[in-house]
Amino acid sequence: MLIRGADVPEQGLRRSYPVAGRQVVLHHFAVRVTTPDNPFGPHTHDGEELWYIIDGEATASVGGEEQRVAAGDLLILPSGVEHGLRTDRRVTWICLG
């Protein structure tokens, strides 16, 4: 199955591809952009996530601990643990869950 990026509307600085129900591995797949004015605030939910940093640098908070992340880094986020991402410049990343 092919989902063309041109067919997936942007929602602010996010593009979420409709993968739920079309396969059994992922609940969601999103390409996100975080900026100083658009942080990805701390939140908690069920289900693990993977964050892959495509471009830029940011500070990730996971379970109350902060880590600097950069292009090429992969974060594995456990279910139920608070997490978020903030940056002082633009960062592009992929969220898989």
WOVEN-V584246 format. One record per backbone hydrogen bond with DSSP energy under -0.5 kcal/mol. CO is the residue of the C=O (numbers start at 1). NH is the residue of the N-H. E is the energy in kcal/mol with one decimal. If there is no record, write none. Layout:
CO NH E
CO NH E
//
This chain:
2 4 -0.6
4 7 -1.8
5 8 -1.4
7 9 -0.7
10 12 -0.6
11 14 -0.7
13 33 -1.8
14 11 -3.8
15 17 -0.6
15 31 -2.3
17 19 -1.6
17 29 -0.7
19 22 -2.1
19 23 -0.6
23 21 -0.6
27 20 -0.5
28 97 -2.4
29 17 -2.6
30 32 -0.6
30 95 -3.0
31 15 -2.0
32 93 -2.6
34 91 -2.3
35 38 -1.0
38 35 -0.8
39 41 -1.1
40 85 -2.7
43 83 -2.3
45 80 -2.6
49 77 -3.1
50 96 -2.9
51 53 -0.5
51 75 -3.0
52 54 -0.6
52 94 -2.7
53 72 -3.1
55 92 -2.3
56 71 -1.2
58 60 -0.5
58 69 -2.8
59 86 -2.3
60 62 -0.5
60 67 -2.6
61 84 -1.7
62 65 -1.6
65 62 -2.9
67 60 -3.0
69 58 -2.3
70 73 -2.4
73 53 -2.5
75 51 -2.4
75 77 -0.6
76 78 -0.5
77 49 -1.9
78 81 -1.3
82 63 -3.3
83 43 -1.9
84 61 -2.3
85 40 -2.7
86 59 -3.3
91 34 -2.7
92 54 -2.3
92 55 -1.9
93 32 -3.4
94 52 -2.3
94 96 -0.5
95 30 -2.4
96 50 -3.0
//
